Amino acid sequence: MPARLPTRTLTTQAGRTLDFRAFGFGAAPIGNMNRVLSEAEAEATVRQAWTLGLRYFDTAPLYGHGLSEQRVGAALRAEPRDAFLLSTKVGRLLEPCAPGEEDSGIYRKVPHVRIAYDYSYDGVMRSYASSLKRLGLDRVDILYVHDIDAMTHGSREAAEARTRELIDQGGWRALDELRASGDVAAIGAGVNEWEPCARLLDLADPDLFLLAGRYTLLEQEALSTLLPACARRGVGVVIGGPFNSGVLATGPVPGAIYNYAPAPQAVLRRTAEIETVCARHGVKLAQAALAFPLGHPSVVSVIPGGQTPDQVAQNLTLLNAPIPDTLWADLKAAGLVRPDAPTPEAN
């Protein structure tokens, strides 16, 4: 039986209306993130998301060097196209290479392609066309510029250079043309830092951002910067990485991951403090981590992803479990959540 998920509506710069369900599916893990999945495993995971009522799916060429897009498309192709929202990303082209030259990072057993960054007009259009081919679908609803951030490119200066490439060499113009023609409904950026999003608000007219790991129980700097600007402009925010790559799901256990690397001691200590407060209220740490971002009015969906049907079901169960208002009050009183953070209403 599909779950009843709250719907959050976003009106784009072009006046289109997109209805997001508060819980979506982030498809990076099914690109063989850290372990190899069979095609059957990947399809079963996406199908579970569909069966449980999820209707927003996010993918990208990076995720498994095309595997994620192929698997999402294969799983959703039989469903009515107007029944779901789909996003993918531009900025990376997948170029054929010899076996062993893939530089696949956290993805395992990927196709023999390597990444070439290209944020120009031609690069964006080529990326979009290639994604449609891998997906096997006639359109995507949302195109994000992917990873114009310092984490990816090595420095704030390098990130700014990529942003200037996007603006000066026509990449954003390509996105705007696709939006104006109706080929896509919305455009924005998908990044691991809030700074590139704030920069794009100065330079362009995005509809929404996919912000990964930067508005969570552990991190709320975006409350002083990006999120108020989004609220003023009517720009939506999708929250990826609500577990900060793992530590807010596993807790401060040995080997816990934060930002795709072993969690520093300061992060482990703060996570332990948050978990202790949650436990006093009978709330699981992962449950609070999923719910927290949805308290902000600009957030339209949270997309934790998953590699197995059970993980998808478990996340949805956590999201639907009740959380008392007193938990958020106690986290704020302990200095573990910012006092100005909007929090979800008790469910």
C-alpha positions as CSV (number, residue, x, y, z in Angstrom):
1,M,0.0,0.0,0.0
2,P,1.5,3.4,-1.0
3,A,2.2,5.7,1.9
4,R,0.5,9.0,2.1
5,L,3.2,11.6,1.6
6,P,2.7,15.3,2.0
7,T,2.9,17.2,-1.3
8,R,4.9,20.4,-1.6
9,T,4.3,22.7,-4.6
10,L,6.9,24.7,-6.4
11,T,6.1,27.4,-8.9
12,T,8.9,27.8,-11.4
13,Q,10.2,31.1,-12.9
14,A,8.2,30.2,-16.0
15,G,5.0,29.7,-14.0
16,R,5.0,25.9,-14.2
17,T,3.7,24.1,-11.1
18,L,5.6,21.1,-9.8
19,D,4.2,18.9,-7.1
20,F,6.8,17.2,-5.0
21,R,6.2,14.5,-2.5
22,A,8.1,15.3,0.7
23,F,10.1,12.1,0.4
24,G,11.9,11.2,-2.8
25,F,14.5,8.8,-4.1
26,G,18.1,9.7,-4.6
27,A,19.6,7.3,-7.1
28,A,23.3,7.7,-6.5
29,P,23.5,4.5,-4.4
30,I,22.2,2.3,-7.2
31,G,25.1,3.4,-9.4
32,N,27.2,0.7,-7.6
33,M,28.2,3.2,-4.8
34,N,30.8,1.3,-2.7
35,R,29.4,-2.1,-3.8
36,V,28.2,-3.8,-7.0
37,L,24.5,-4.3,-7.4
38,S,22.9,-6.6,-10.0
39,E,20.4,-5.2,-12.4
40,A,17.7,-7.1,-10.6
41,E,18.7,-5.6,-7.2
42,A,18.7,-2.1,-8.6
43,E,15.4,-2.5,-10.3
44,A,13.8,-4.0,-7.2
45,T,15.0,-1.0,-5.1
46,V,13.5,1.6,-7.5
47,R,10.3,-0.5,-7.8
48,Q,10.0,-0.5,-4.0
49,A,10.3,3.3,-4.0
50,W,7.5,3.4,-6.6
51,T,5.3,0.9,-4.7
52,L,5.6,2.9,-1.5
53,G,4.4,6.0,-3.2
54,L,7.6,7.9,-3.9
55,R,7.2,10.0,-7.1
56,Y,10.4,12.1,-7.3
57,F,13.5,10.4,-8.5
58,D,17.0,12.1,-8.9
59,T,19.9,10.7,-10.8
60,A,23.0,12.0,-12.7
61,P,25.6,10.8,-15.2
62,L,28.2,10.7,-12.4
63,Y,26.4,8.1,-10.5
64,G,28.0,4.8,-11.6
65,H,29.2,6.6,-14.8
66,G,25.8,6.2,-16.4
67,L,24.6,3.1,-14.5
68,S,22.2,5.0,-12.3
69,E,20.5,6.7,-15.2
70,Q,20.1,3.5,-17.1
71,R,18.7,1.7,-14.1
72,V,16.2,4.5,-13.1
73,G,15.0,4.7,-16.7
74,A,14.6,0.9,-17.0
75,A,12.6,0.7,-13.7
76,L,10.3,3.7,-14.5
77,R,9.8,3.3,-18.2
78,A,6.5,1.4,-17.9
79,E,4.9,4.0,-15.6
80,P,2.8,6.9,-16.8
81,R,5.3,9.7,-17.6
82,D,3.2,12.4,-16.0
83,A,2.9,10.4,-12.7
84,F,6.4,11.2,-11.5
85,L,9.1,13.9,-11.4
86,L,12.6,13.1,-12.7
87,S,15.8,15.1,-12.4
88,T,19.2,14.6,-13.7
89,K,22.3,16.7,-14.1
90,V,24.6,18.4,-16.6
91,G,28.3,19.4,-16.5
92,R,30.0,16.0,-16.8
93,L,30.3,14.3,-20.2
94,L,31.0,10.5,-20.2
95,E,33.7,9.7,-22.8
96,P,34.7,6.2,-23.8
97,C,38.1,5.0,-22.4
98,A,40.2,1.9,-22.1
99,P,39.4,-0.5,-19.2
100,G,41.1,0.7,-16.1
101,E,41.1,4.4,-17.0
102,E,37.6,5.1,-15.5
103,D,38.7,6.9,-12.3
104,S,35.4,5.8,-10.8
105,G,36.0,6.9,-7.2
106,I,33.3,5.5,-4.9
107,Y,31.5,3.6,-7.7
108,R,32.3,0.0,-8.5
109,K,32.4,-1.9,-11.8
110,V,31.3,1.0,-13.9
111,P,31.2,1.2,-17.7
112,H,34.5,2.1,-19.5
113,V,34.0,5.8,-19.6
114,R,35.8,8.7,-18.0
115,I,34.5,12.1,-16.9
116,A,35.1,15.3,-18.8
117,Y,33.8,18.5,-17.2
118,D,32.0,20.8,-19.6
119,Y,29.7,23.6,-18.5
120,S,29.4,25.3,-21.9
121,Y,26.4,25.6,-24.1
122,D,27.4,22.6,-26.2
123,G,28.4,20.6,-23.2
124,V,25.1,21.1,-21.5
125,M,23.1,20.2,-24.6
126,R,25.3,17.1,-25.2
127,S,24.9,16.0,-21.6
128,Y,21.2,16.4,-21.7
129,A,20.9,14.4,-24.9
130,S,23.1,11.7,-23.6
131,S,21.1,11.4,-20.4
132,L,17.8,11.0,-22.3
133,K,19.4,8.2,-24.3
134,R,20.6,6.4,-21.1
135,L,17.3,6.9,-19.4
136,G,15.3,5.7,-22.4
137,L,12.7,8.4,-21.7
138,D,11.5,11.4,-23.8
139,R,12.1,14.0,-21.1
140,V,13.3,14.9,-17.7
141,D,11.5,17.4,-15.5
142,I,14.4,19.1,-13.8
143,L,18.0,19.7,-15.0
144,Y,20.6,20.6,-12.3
145,V,24.1,21.9,-13.0
146,H,26.2,19.4,-11.2
147,D,29.0,20.2,-8.7
148,I,30.2,23.7,-9.5
149,D,31.7,23.7,-6.0
150,A,35.1,23.8,-4.3
151,M,34.7,20.3,-3.0
152,T,34.7,19.0,-6.5
153,H,37.1,21.3,-8.2
154,G,39.6,21.8,-5.5
155,S,39.3,25.5,-4.4
156,R,36.8,28.3,-4.2
157,E,38.6,30.0,-7.1
158,A,38.3,26.9,-9.3
159,A,34.6,26.7,-8.4
160,E,34.1,30.3,-9.4
161,A,35.9,29.6,-12.7
162,R,33.4,26.8,-13.5
163,T,30.5,29.1,-12.6
164,R,31.9,31.7,-14.9
165,E,32.2,29.0,-17.6
166,L,28.5,28.2,-17.1
167,I,27.4,31.8,-17.4
168,D,29.9,33.2,-20.0
169,Q,30.1,30.1,-22.3
170,G,26.4,29.6,-22.6
171,G,25.7,26.7,-20.3
172,W,23.0,28.6,-18.4
173,R,21.6,29.9,-21.6
174,A,21.2,26.3,-22.8
175,L,19.3,25.4,-19.6
176,D,17.1,28.5,-20.0
177,E,16.3,27.6,-23.6
178,L,15.3,24.1,-22.5
179,R,13.1,25.6,-19.8
180,A,11.6,28.2,-22.1
181,S,10.8,25.6,-24.8
182,G,9.1,23.3,-22.2
183,D,11.6,20.5,-22.8
184,V,12.3,20.7,-19.1
185,A,10.1,22.3,-16.4
186,A,12.8,23.6,-14.0
187,I,16.5,24.3,-13.8
188,G,19.0,24.8,-11.0
189,A,22.1,23.4,-9.4
190,G,23.0,20.2,-7.5
191,V,25.9,20.7,-5.2
192,N,27.6,19.8,-1.9
193,E,28.0,23.4,-0.8
194,W,25.6,26.3,-0.3
195,E,28.0,28.9,-1.7
196,P,27.6,28.1,-5.4
197,C,23.8,28.2,-5.0
198,A,24.0,31.7,-3.5
199,R,26.3,32.7,-6.4
200,L,23.8,31.5,-8.9
201,L,21.1,33.5,-7.3
202,D,23.2,36.6,-8.0
203,L,24.0,35.6,-11.6
204,A,20.9,33.8,-12.9
205,D,17.3,32.8,-12.3
206,P,17.2,29.2,-10.9
207,D,14.0,27.5,-10.0
208,L,15.5,25.2,-7.3
209,F,18.6,23.7,-5.8
210,L,19.6,20.2,-4.8
211,L,21.7,20.9,-1.7
212,A,23.5,17.7,-0.4
213,G,24.6,17.5,3.2
214,R,24.6,21.2,4.0
215,Y,21.3,21.5,5.8
216,T,21.1,18.7,8.3
217,L,21.0,18.1,12.0
218,L,24.8,18.6,11.9
219,E,25.0,21.7,9.7
220,Q,22.7,24.7,9.5
221,E,24.9,27.5,8.2
222,A,22.6,27.8,5.2
223,L,20.0,29.3,7.5
224,S,22.1,32.5,7.6
225,T,22.8,32.6,3.9
226,L,21.1,30.6,1.2
227,L,17.8,29.6,2.7
228,P,16.5,33.1,3.4
229,A,17.4,34.1,-0.1
230,C,15.6,31.2,-1.5
231,A,12.5,32.0,0.5
232,R,12.6,35.6,-0.8
233,R,12.9,34.5,-4.4
234,G,10.5,31.6,-4.3
235,V,13.3,29.1,-5.1
236,G,12.8,25.6,-3.9
237,V,15.3,23.4,-2.2
238,V,15.7,19.6,-2.4
239,I,17.8,18.1,0.4
240,G,20.1,15.4,-0.5
241,G,22.5,13.7,1.9
242,P,20.3,14.2,5.0
243,F,22.5,11.7,6.8
244,N,25.7,13.6,6.0
245,S,26.9,10.6,4.0
246,G,26.2,8.1,6.8
247,V,27.0,9.3,10.3
248,L,23.5,10.5,11.0
249,A,22.1,7.1,10.0
250,T,24.7,4.9,11.8
251,G,25.4,7.1,14.7
252,P,29.0,7.7,16.0
253,V,30.1,4.1,15.4
254,P,33.7,3.1,14.5
255,G,34.2,3.8,10.8
256,A,31.2,6.2,10.6
257,I,31.3,8.3,7.4
258,Y,30.9,12.0,7.1
259,N,31.1,13.8,3.7
260,Y,32.3,10.6,2.0
261,A,35.3,10.2,4.4
262,P,35.8,8.9,7.9
263,A,34.0,11.2,10.4
264,P,36.3,13.6,12.4
265,Q,36.2,13.3,16.2
266,A,34.4,16.6,16.5
267,V,31.6,15.3,14.2
268,L,31.4,12.0,16.2
269,R,31.1,13.9,19.5
270,R,28.4,16.2,18.2
271,T,26.5,13.3,16.7
272,A,26.7,11.4,20.0
273,E,25.2,14.4,21.8
274,I,22.4,14.7,19.3
275,E,21.7,11.0,19.5
276,T,21.5,11.1,23.3
277,V,18.9,13.8,23.2
278,C,16.9,11.9,20.6
279,A,17.0,8.8,22.7
280,R,15.5,10.6,25.7
281,H,12.5,11.2,23.5
282,G,12.3,7.7,22.1
283,V,13.3,9.0,18.7
284,K,16.0,7.4,16.5
285,L,18.8,9.6,15.2
286,A,18.1,8.7,11.6
287,Q,14.4,9.5,12.1
288,A,15.2,13.0,13.4
289,A,17.8,13.5,10.5
290,L,15.2,12.7,7.9
291,A,12.5,14.9,9.4
292,F,14.5,18.0,10.4
293,P,15.1,19.5,6.9
294,L,11.4,19.3,6.1
295,G,10.7,21.9,8.7
296,H,12.0,24.7,6.4
297,P,9.3,26.1,4.2
298,S,11.6,26.3,1.1
299,V,12.4,22.6,1.3
300,V,10.2,20.7,-1.2
301,S,11.6,17.2,-0.7
302,V,14.3,15.1,1.1
303,I,15.9,12.3,-0.9
304,P,18.1,9.9,1.1
305,G,18.2,7.1,-1.5
306,G,19.0,3.5,-0.8
307,Q,20.6,0.4,-2.2
308,T,18.0,-2.2,-1.2
309,P,14.2,-2.4,-1.1
310,D,14.5,-2.8,2.7
311,Q,16.5,0.5,3.1
312,V,13.9,2.4,1.1
313,A,11.1,1.0,3.3
314,Q,13.0,1.6,6.5
315,N,13.6,5.2,5.6
316,L,9.9,5.8,4.9
317,T,9.0,4.1,8.1
318,L,11.3,6.5,10.0
319,L,9.9,9.5,8.2
320,N,6.4,8.6,9.1
321,A,7.1,7.9,12.8
322,P,5.9,10.6,15.3
323,I,8.4,13.1,16.7
324,P,7.4,15.2,19.7
325,D,7.9,19.0,19.5
326,T,9.9,18.7,22.7
327,L,12.7,17.0,20.9
328,W,13.4,20.0,18.7
329,A,13.1,22.3,21.7
330,D,15.6,20.3,23.7
331,L,18.1,20.1,20.8
332,K,17.9,23.9,20.6
333,A,18.3,24.3,24.3
334,A,21.4,22.2,24.2
335,G,22.9,24.3,21.4
336,L,22.8,21.3,19.0
337,V,20.3,22.9,16.6
338,R,20.2,26.6,15.8
339,P,17.5,28.5,17.7
340,D,16.2,30.0,14.5
341,A,15.8,26.7,12.7
342,P,12.2,26.0,11.7
343,T,11.2,22.5,12.7
344,P,8.5,20.1,11.6
345,E,5.2,20.1,13.3
346,A,4.5,17.1,15.5
347,N,3.0,14.3,13.4
